[in-house]
Structure formats: structure tokens, C-alpha cells
Amino acid sequence: MFLGWYDPDKKRPATEKLAEAVERYAEKFGSEPEICLTSAADAAELAGKTEIPVRAVTFISRHTYYVGVEDAPESGELALAA
């Protein structure tokens, strides 16, 4: 499950925006997120500056952060991958 966070303010660093997204996720779901999905540009800005892993994906636009926990694959999906 992921929480989407959009903050287009160019004056604020990506680390600050991600910290707010992580805080909101913890408030809403009662646990810490395990990963952040974001645009390649934002991932580059965050590289080496965060406590959670950051992954760049092409389907997320700039200044948008998805923080959360990736679902485990279904048992049928594992059989197909093997």
C-alpha cells in the first residue's frame, strides 16, 4: 500500500518533501514506509540522502513521491516466475 505525496514547491529540497510524506504515512497507517517511488529527477536529488530506499520509475511525474510497502507477490505469481 502506498501514499501519494505531491509538492511542486521548487524552493524546498526533495529530502524535506520526502520526510513529510514519510511522516504522513506513519500517521495514517501506524507504521513506517519501506520504499519511496519517484521520478528519475527526484530520485537523483535524493540519492544517498534518505533512510529509506528510493526507486526511480518512469510512470511518476516530477515532485511526486509514493511512499509505502510493496505487496508480496501472490503464490501463483511466484510459480510463473520460476
C-alpha positions as CSV (number, residue, x, y, z in Angstrom):
1,M,0.0,0.0,0.0
2,F,1.3,3.4,-0.9
3,L,0.6,7.0,0.0
4,G,1.0,9.5,-2.8
5,W,2.5,12.9,-2.0
6,Y,2.8,15.8,-4.4
7,D,4.7,19.0,-3.6
8,P,5.6,21.2,-6.5
9,D,7.4,23.9,-4.4
10,K,10.7,24.3,-6.2
11,K,12.2,26.2,-3.2
12,R,12.0,23.2,-0.9
13,P,14.5,20.3,-1.2
14,A,13.3,16.8,-2.1
15,T,14.6,15.5,1.2
16,E,12.2,17.8,3.1
17,K,9.2,16.8,0.9
18,L,10.0,13.1,1.3
19,A,10.3,13.5,5.1
20,E,6.8,15.0,5.2
21,A,5.5,12.1,3.1
22,V,7.0,9.6,5.4
23,E,5.6,11.3,8.5
24,R,2.1,11.4,7.0
25,Y,2.3,7.7,6.0
26,A,3.3,6.8,9.6
27,E,0.4,8.9,11.0
28,K,-2.1,7.4,8.6
29,F,-1.1,3.7,8.6
30,G,0.7,3.4,12.0
31,S,4.0,2.1,10.5
32,E,7.0,3.3,8.6
33,P,7.1,3.0,4.8
34,E,9.7,0.7,3.4
35,I,10.3,2.4,0.0
36,C,9.8,5.5,-2.0
37,L,8.9,5.5,-5.7
38,T,9.5,8.8,-7.5
39,S,10.7,10.3,-10.8
40,A,14.2,9.9,-12.0
41,A,15.0,13.6,-11.4
42,D,13.8,13.4,-7.8
43,A,15.5,10.1,-7.2
44,A,18.8,11.6,-8.4
45,E,18.3,14.5,-6.0
46,L,17.6,12.1,-3.1
47,A,20.4,9.7,-3.8
48,G,22.3,8.9,-0.7
49,K,20.3,11.3,1.4
50,T,17.5,9.2,2.8
51,E,17.0,6.4,5.3
52,I,14.5,4.5,3.1
53,P,15.4,3.2,-0.4
54,V,14.3,5.4,-3.3
55,R,13.5,3.9,-6.7
56,A,13.1,5.9,-9.9
57,V,10.2,4.9,-12.1
58,T,9.0,6.3,-15.4
59,F,5.3,6.5,-14.6
60,I,5.6,9.0,-11.7
61,S,5.9,12.7,-12.6
62,R,8.3,15.2,-11.1
63,H,7.7,16.4,-7.4
64,T,5.6,13.3,-6.7
65,Y,6.5,10.7,-4.1
66,Y,4.8,7.4,-3.4
67,V,5.9,6.0,0.0
68,G,4.8,2.7,1.3
69,V,5.2,-1.1,1.3
70,E,5.2,-3.2,-1.8
71,D,2.8,-6.1,-1.7
72,A,4.3,-9.5,-1.7
73,P,3.7,-11.4,-4.9
74,E,0.8,-13.9,-5.0
75,S,1.8,-17.5,-4.7
76,G,0.7,-18.0,-8.3
77,E,3.0,-15.2,-9.4
78,L,6.0,-17.0,-7.9
79,A,5.2,-20.2,-9.7
80,L,5.1,-18.3,-13.0
81,A,8.4,-16.6,-12.4
82,A,10.2,-19.8,-11.6
